[in-house]
Amino acid sequence: MKHLFIINPAAGKYDHTGEFTQKIREVCDRRCIAYEILVSRAPGDCTRIAQAAAVTGDPVRIYACGGDGTLNEVVNGAVGYRNAAVTHFPGGSGNDFIRIFSDPTAFRDLGRLLDADVASFDLIRCGREQYAINICSMGLDARIGTAIGKYKRLPFVSGSGAYVLSTGVNLVKGVHRHYVVELDGEKYDGKQTLICIANGRWYGGGFNPVPEAEPDDGMLEVLLVKDVSRATVASVIGKYKKGLYAQLPEIIRHFQCKRVVVRCDEKNEVNLDGELLMRKEATFEVVPNAIRFFYPKGLTYHVR
């Protein structure tokens, strides 16, 4: 079996290429395994590299060396190829998807990651050809989240600081928008502050909106947050962030479904595992058992 390491030098606050390369060579050479290290040079490269390896039909394990965006690109390249399995060798500032596991820090130990268990995870398909393994969102949340990256790169700005900066800017632009949302055909027409479609549990560097979400149950967990004022948005988002949506049933509605269609009055931001899309209409569908994901042996990810 081949081990392919795809390094994204743009992930995180600095370029991890040298650090990753040294660690990969030390561990893989010691174990005498077949491996290759490739570095992405532009957005979309990780997807193209992963797909080129998967399409051969040969067994391959692909390591997304970077942040959640890197993992998203690799997943989009490997989806549909059962000979390929993917994982996250984290180097980003969030590394949110792997927080579903009992010990996320184990993913930084390449020796443990090479001794892997494999699971089949669901994906969220957005449109015809784009996928997310973790969480998609629209509304205030998406506008804040997709802008965090540029603030994280500012000197002395932490992940929480970047969130505060992005929140302040986007609150000035307005809290809620009009959406028509269909959940398995049931329609909700009105103003929403945000819409969350979850397969995983963590995103945005610390948000855990649906703590009971499972990545392999064939269902989407959806939260609709009704329109709220600027004065109350902080308290509502605080509950949302901690997964306490049940405490605000008149504002935050929770659904389980397989398909979500969102129609907007004009093009709106869509957060797809931290990647930004602009859509006037967006369709999200669960694709059961769509990707093989490997992780350090002995870890667990189920909450039930």
Buried (B, 14 or more C-beta within 10 A) or exposed (E): EBBBBBBBBBBBBEBBBEEBBEBBEEBBEEEEEEBBBBBBEEEEBBBBBBBEBBBEEEEBBBBBBBBBBBBBBBBBBBBBBEBBBBBBBBBBBBBBBBBBBEBBEBBBBBBBBBEBEEBBBBBBBBBEEBBBBBBBBBBBBBBBBBBBBEBBBEEEBEBEBBBBBBBEEBBEEEBBBEBBBBBEEEEBEEEBBBBBBBBBBBBBBBBBBBBEBBBBBEBBBBBBBBBBEEEEBEEBBEBBBBBBBEEBEEBBBBBBBBBBBBBBEEEBBBBBBBBBBEBEEBBBBBBEEBBBBBBBEEBEBEEE
